[in-house]
Every structure is written in structure tokens, then in C-alpha cells.
């Protein structure tokens, strides 16, 4: 995909919108007043979800093992509450 293609711009705009929406949810759910920090958490969280999806597609982690989800959520709660 070319960086300056129409598809690239549309994808980037959609991703930015999703990140901003997720940041607002993080801000509201965890009481994060700094929107920039909330956006950073949202971007990291989304990248983590993407990574898990790729690993499941490649069958490197079991699809039905919820312990990964529990660990990830515990990790993010700890990170958010420590800021």
C-alpha cells in the first residue's frame, strides 16, 4: 500500500477516528483527564488487540484460552491506574 494513496488516507482517517473514540472511552472509564495520555493508551490497546488477532490467526495462541484476555485486561488496568 502506498503511503500517499487514497486508500491509505482513508484507512488512516478511520483509524484516527477509532483511536479518538477509544481514548474518550478510556478517559471516561478510568478518569483520565489528559486526553493525550488517553489516546496513547487507546493506541497501545488497539495495537495489542491487533497482535492478539494475528497470533490467533497463526494459531500461536489458543482461540478458546481466555487467560490471555484476563492477563491483558489486568495489565492495562494496572497501567492506567498507576498513571
N, C-alpha and C positions, 0 to 999 in steps of 0.2 A: 504494500500500500504506500503510495507516495504521500509524503507529509503534507504537501500543499493541495492535495486532491479535494474535490467536493465531498467525497465520502469521508475523508479524514477530518475535514472541518465539521461535518455533521456529527460524526462519531464523537469528536472532542467536545462539541457543544452539549450533546446529550449526556456524556459522562460528567461534565462540569455541573450540569443541572442536577443529576443524581447525587453527586457529591455534596452539593449545597443543600439538597433536601435531607440527606442523611446527617449532615452537620447540624441542621436545625433539630432533628430528632435527638441526636446526641446531646445537644445543648439543653433541650427541654428535659430529657430523661435523666441526665446526670448533673444538671445545674451548672453547666459550663458557660460562664459569662463571656469568655473570649472566643468569638466566632472563628478566628483564625486557628486556634487550637482545636476547636470542634471540627473544622474542615480537615485538619491534619489527621485527627483520629478517624474520621469518616473515610478518608483516602486509604489509610493503613488498613482499616477494617475491610474495605472493599477489595483491596489487593489480597488480603488474607483469604477472603471468600473465593476469589478467582483462583488462588493457589490450591485451595482445597478441591475446587471443582476439577481442576486439571489433574490433580493426584487421583481423584476418584475415577475419572475417565481412563486414566492409565492403570487403574487397579493397583496402585501402590498403597492405598489405604482402603480398608473395607467399607463398602457402602452403608452397611447396617450398623456400624460401630458408632454409637452416639458419644462415646467418651471423648472423641476429638472435639466435638461441638461443645461439650461441657467444659473441657480444658480451655478452649479458645475463649469462651464467654467469661470464664473465671479470670483468665489473663487480662482481657480488656477491661473488666470491671475493676481489677486491681490497678491497672494503669490509669484509668480515668479517675478513680477515687484518690490516687496518690498525687494528682496534679493540683 
